[in-house]
Amino acid sequence: MDPLMDKLLNATYELVLDQHSNKVSALTSMIKKCPVEDALTLKNFFATEAANSALTRVLEEWQRLGCSSDEMAGILRGASHGYLSEKAREQVQLVWTGPDLNQIPVRRSEQILLELINSAQSSLFLVSFVLVNIPKIEDAIRKALERGVDVRMLLESEDKEGSNHFRDTIKRLQMDIPGLTLYVWPRERRESIEGGFARVHAKCAVADQVNAFLTSANLTSAALDKNIEMGVHIQGGSVPLTIYQQFIGMIRAKEIASYAADRYLTKAIDKPLATPLAQLDDNLEVGAEKLLSFQNTVHDIEEQHLFRVLGRDSDMPKQNSLVLIRHEGQWLVGKYAWSKQQATDTGRVFYLVTVRGYRLKQKFEVEDINWDDFMPRAVEINPYEIELGQINSEGRC
């Protein structure tokens, strides 16, 4: 490598950092018209002293190398294009919680996490050792579910002896955030270590496979707002997608599992095999529990979830619950929502039902006069019921 060229390339790259492409383009046009011996006449091109200082270094290195004006213009344009492409592909920010010394520009952990959750349009995966009541974050998760975002969370499920923290957490989540899919790392899949076994200790969040937050902070108010915690926020590039694929791959390999299905199989005396959805009989006994398996075509993974069969007199499941619906001779499975609609041309009143999250989004209409008779055939069982042993049929808990 030519050391003079290396110095010119390094100086040029430092010059284009954070410079708008229009300014760089204008400078490139002037360089093409400027003989190398007159290069320093351009040293005051920019409006700031810092930018002009960087430009002067470029012009001096250009003169030392002695390449043509067209070559210098090409080097500048290439450096700008490379930098902007890299910036568009991946942006990394330092994220900090703790004493603010105003020495370096940083973003706060809670602020970044809220922005990430609020930006999610299709998928959101959250991982933490614990989740303690954090109203702002949990409200943002609720709103993401209402937008139709597929929200999944992996938590450490093994409490210390004498603690009911995880049990209390799932009870609250099922009450406050219906539709959240909770995952655990089954104990039999973990390696034993001295004094116990391996733990879920990662803390991260990924939205839409393009926006990731890696942090030391758990999902607690203290960690997100008061502790000394540090992390990075990564937008674009390959890292967010890689993180997301890693966790989806763990689901596919059954290294992590849906909490409800895992606890059901752990507690059941008889170990029932999951019934494939395609083989499910239409004649379902009201109140029965059914462990069902089906292909999630959105993520290309097999899902296992425990459902309770509903009857005409059952309570209507909350919106965003995972349900099973029989429609036009087919089983629909997914998070469901409904809204009352009125046709503008005819005045016809109907309910629009949407089923999403596990397969292609499907919609159908239920006439207003028939709405009182509409009921999903089954709803995912609250994991808290399983934790307390409140299942009654095939599992014989």
N, C-alpha and C positions, 0 to 999 in steps of 0.2 A: 504494500500500500504506500502511496505517496503521502508523506507527512504533511506537506503543504495543502494537499487536497483534503486530508483529514481535518486540518484546522479550519479550512473554509467551510466544510460540511457541518462541523460542530457549531461554528459561529452562526451559520445560516439557520440551523435548526433552532438555536436559542433565540434568534431574531423573530421567527414566525410564531413562537409560542404566544398564544392568546391574542395574536393580531388578526383582525377581521380580514377575510379573504379579499374583500374589495380593495383594502389598502395595499395588500400584498400584490394584487393584480396591477394596481396603478404604479407601484414601485417597479414592478417587472417591466412595464412598458417604458418607463424612463431609463432603466438600465440598458434595454435593447438599443436605445438611441445614444447612449453615453460611451465614449471611448474609455478603455480601462485606465488610461493616464489621467482622465478627468473624474475618476470615480468619486473622490472626496467632495466634489461639488454637490453631491446628493446627501451629505451627512446630516442635514437638518430637515429631512423629508417629513419626519413624524412630528407630532405636536408635543410629545413628552421627552424630557431629558433622558429617561431610562431607555426608551425605544431608540432614540438617536445614538445613544452610547453603544447599544447593541449593533445598530446599523453601521456605525463607524468601524467596529471590529470586522464586520463582514467586508466592507469596502477595502480596508487595509489588507486583509487576507486575499481578497481578489487581486489586488495589485501585486502582492508577493507571488501569487501563482501565475498571473499573467494570462489567464484564459480569455477567450473572446467575450464580447458583450452578449451575444446570443447564448453562449454556453453558461454564462453567469445567470442570465435570465431563466434558463432551463433549470439550473440548480435551485434557484429561489422558488420557482413554481413547483418543482418536484418536492421540495422540503415542506412547502405549505400544504400541498395535496396529501402528502404522507401523514403530516401531523393531524390535519382535519379528519382524515379517514380513520386514524387511530383513535382520535377523540370521539368520533361518532360511534365507533365500534365498542369502546369500553371507557367508562368514566368511573374513577375511584375517588371516594371521599373518606377522610378520616372522621370517625364518629366517636364522641367522648361524652361521658357522664362523670361529674365530679367538680372539684374547684375550677373555676374559670379564671385563668391567669391572663387572658387576652394576649397571649404570646403567638399563637398560631390560629388561623381560622378553622374552626371545627363546627360540626353539627351535633345536636343533642340526640341521645338514643331514642327517647320517646317520640321526638319530632320526626325522625327518619322512619321509624316503624309505622307511625300513623300515616305518613305520606305514602309509604309502600302499600299498606293495606288499602288505603283509599284509591290508589291508582289501579288496583287489580280489576281486570275485566273478565277474565276467564278462569284463572286458577290461582290458588294461594296455598302454600305449604309452610306451616310454622312448626318449629322444633324448639323445645325447651326442657330443662330438667324439671321445673315446676311452673305452675300457673297460679298466681295468687290474685285475688280480686283487683282488677285494674280497669275501672269503668270506661275510660276513654278508648282503650284498645279493644275491649270486648264490644263496645258499641260500634266501633268501626268494623269489626268482624261481622256483627249482625247485619249491618248495612251492606257489606260485601255479599252476604248470602242472599239478601233481598234483591241485589242486582243480578243474581244468577251465577255468582262466582262459586266454583267448586273449592270449598275450604276444607283442608285436611290439617290435622295437628298430631304430632308425636310428642308424648310426655313420658317421663319416668313414672312407672306404675307401682313400683315396690316401695312402700312406706317403711320407715324405721319401726322397729318393734314398739307397739303401744300407740302408734300414730294412725289417725284416720284421715290424714290430709288428702290423699288421692281420692278416697271414697267421697269426701266432702266436695272435692273439686268436680268430680263427674256429676254429682247430684246437682250442683249449681249450674254447670254447663248445660245439662239436659233441660233444666228449667228456663235458663236465660238465653241460650243460643241453640235452639233446635235446628237441626240441619248440619251442624258441625260434625265431621267425620273424625273420630278420635282413634289414634293408633297407639299400640304399645309394642314393646319388645318382649315377646314371651320368654319366660324364665328358662324354658328348656332350650332356647336358641342362644343363650348367653354362655360365655365361658366362666367357669368358676375361678375365683381369685381368693387370696387369703382373706378370711373374714367375711366372705360373701360371694358376690358375682358382679360381672361387669354392669355398668350403668349407662343410661342415656344421658350424655353430658354435653352434647352439641347444642348450640343456640344459634338459630338462623331463621330467616324468612325469605321466601322466594315468591314473587308475583309474576304471573304470565310468562315464566321461564326467561325473562329478560331483565329482571330487577331483583337484586339480592342484597340482604343485610346479614353480615357475619359479625357476631358480637360475643363478648364475654358475659353479657347481661341476661339473666333469666327474665321470664315474664312476670315480674313483680314491680310494684311501684317504687320500692327502694332501689332496685337495680336500674330501672329506667330513668330515675330522676335524682337519686341521692348518692349511691355508691360510686366509687371510682371504677368505672368500666370503660372498655375501649373496643372498637370494632371498625369495620370498613363497609361502606355502601358502594355496591358495584352495579352500574347500569350499562347494559349492552355487553358485547363480547360473548365469550364461550362459557364463562364461569357460572352465571345464573342457570343456564340450561344444564350444565354438568351437575350442579348441586341437585336440581330438580330430578334429573334422570337417575341420580344415585338413590334417592329415596323411593322413587317409583320402582326402580329395580329391586329394592329391598322388599317392597310389597309383592312384586312378581315372584321373587324367590322365597316368599313367606318368612323372611327374616323379621319383618314387623307385620302385625296383623290388626285388623279391626278389633277394637277393644271388646265390643259386645260379643262377637263370635269367639274370641279367644277365651273370655271368661266363661261363656256358656259351655265350651268344650272342656274347660278346666274343672268346672264344678259338677258337670253332669255325671251321674253314676254310669249310665249307658252312654257310649260315645257315638252319637248318631252321625252318619255320613250326610254331607250337604246334598240336598236335592237340586239337580240342575234346573234352572228356570224353564228351559225348553220342555222338560218332562213333567212339569207341575200339573196336577189334575185340577180341573175347574171346580170340582166338588170339595171345597175346603170347610173343615169344621170350625165354626166360630169359636174363638178363644184359644185355638191350638197355636203352638209355637212351631215355626218352620225355619230351619236353617237352610238357606238357599244360596246357591252359587250361580253366578252369571258373568258373562264377559263384559267388562267395561271397554267399549270400543273407542272411547275417547283416549284412553291411556294404554290400551292393549294389555290389560291385566285382568286376572280372574278375581272377582270380589266374592267374599262370603259375608252374609249378613243374616241376623236373626230377626224374623218377623213374627208379629202376632196377627192372626186372622181376625178381621173385623166383621161385625154384623150390622144390620140396618139400624139397631138401637145404640150402636157404639158412638162414643164421642168423635166428632170430626177431628182428624189429626191437624196439628198446627201447620201453617204454611212453612215451607222449606223442609218439612219432615221427609225422610226417605220412605217412599210408599210403593205399593204394588197395585196397579190399576188394570182391570180387564176392560179393554176397549175394542169393539169390532172384532172380537174373536182372538185378540192378541194380548199378551202381557206387556204392560209398560212398567218400567222400573226407573226410579230416579227421584230427585227432590222436586216436589210439586208446589205450584202456586196457582191462585185463581184470582180473577177480578171480574166484577160485574160490568157488562158492556151494554151499550144501546146503539143499534144501527141508525146512522143519521138519515138514511133514505126512507126506511120503513118504520122506524121506531121500535123494532123488535128488541126485546130485552133477553140477554143470555149471559151465561158465565163462560169466560175463556179460561180453560185449564191448560197449564204448561207443565210438562215433565222434562227435566233436564239433568245434566251432570254426569250421566253414566253412558248414555248413548246420544245419538243425534237428537237435538231438541225436538220435542213433539208437542203439538197443540191440538186441542179439539174443543168443541163447544157443547155446552149443556143448556138446554132451554130453561128459562126462568121457572116455568111451571114444574119442571122435573128436578130442580136443584135439591129440594128437600129429600129426594130419594137417592141422590148421588152419594156414594161413599167408596173410597179406596178399599180394595179387598184385604189389604194388610198394611201394617205400618211397622217400621223397625222398632224393636223393643228397647226401651230405656235401659242403658247399661246399668244404671243404679239398681233396677229391679233384680238384675242378674247378680250383682254384688251382694244383695241381701238374700239371695236364694229364692226369689219370688217367681220362679218359673215352675210350670206344673205338668207338662205332658211328656214329650219324648225324652227330654233331658233328665226327668225325675230327679231334680236337684234337691 
